[in-house]
Amino acid sequence: LGQRIDVLGAAVFLAALAAGGALARLVAGTAVDAGLGPEHERIFGAGPGAALVLAAGGALVGLGTALADGCSTGHGLTGSARLQPGSLLSTASFLASAVLVSLLAGGWAS
């Protein structure tokens, strides 16, 4: 798979990712702000609690990726196309979890 990215490479990647998002907002003519939007605040609130929710979500995604031996896109596109049983099961689990979380988060009440 190639060499592992060092810490500096990962930091540059994250900084470029944030800069790219800010540049896209500026080109589109919308203000660059640190808020996550009214819908996120409606569901999770604002402030440190909302940041904690995001951090926990990121940690769960990372854990799931490690446990499933790959990401949802890899399993869904590559593994499922090759009819790999593990990928088919993983993709079904990812989709079912996404539906359940969206319902629990209040998506049905909109």
N, C-alpha and C positions, 0 to 999 in steps of 0.2 A: 503494500500500500504506500510505500514511500517513507521518507523521514518524518519523524514527529516534529510538530511546530514547537519552537521554544517559547518561553514565557514572553519575550519581547515581541516575537511574531504574533502571538495571540493578542497581546495588548494593542499592537498596531492594527490588527484586523478589527478588533472591537471599536477602536477609535474611528477607523475608516467607515465602519458600519453606521455609527452614530452620525458622523459627518455627512454621509450619503443621505441619510434620512432627513437631516436638517436642510441640506441643499435641495432635496426634492420638494420640501415644504416651501422653501423660499422661491423656487422656480414656479411653483403652482400659485404663488401669491397669497399663501396663507401664513399666519403667524407661527413662529416656532415657539412652543411653550413646553413646559415640563409636565403638564397635566395629561391624564390618560383618557379624558373625555367624560362627558356627563353620564353615559351608560355605565362605564366602569365604576364611577362614583356612586351611582344609584344602587348598584348591586353590592359592591365591596366597601363603600365609604371612601374617605380620603385620608391622607396623612400616612403616618407610619404603619397603620394597620393594612392599608392597601399595598404598601411596599412589601410588607411581610407576606401577603397573599401571593404577590408576584414571585417573590423569592421561593416560597414553598412550591408554587407551581413549576418553576424552573428546576428545582431539585427533584421533584417527582418525574418530570420529563426526562431528566438525565438518568435517574435510577431506572425508569422503564426502558430507556434505550439500552442501558447496560444489561438489564435482565433479559430483554428480548433479542439480544445480539444484533441490534440494528434499529434504525429509525422507522417510523411509520411509512415514510415515502419509499424507502428501500424495500421494505417488506411488501408494500402495496403494489409498487410498479414492477420491481424486478423479481422478487420471490414468488408473488402470486402469479405472475405471467409464466413462471417456470413450474407452476403447480406444486410448489414446495409446501408440504403439510404445515410446517411450523409458520411459514409466512401467511398462509391462508388463515390459520388460527389467530395469529398476531393481528392481522388486518381486521378480522371480525371483532376481536377484543378492543382494538383502538376505536373502531367506529361505534361499537356499543357503549364504550366508556364516554365518548364525546357526546352522544345523544343523552345519556343519563346525566352527565354534568350540566349540559345546557338546560335540561329540564329542572334540575335541582337549583340552578342559579337563577331561575325565574324567567327563562326564555319563553315559556308558554303563556305568560301573563301579558306580553306586549301587545 
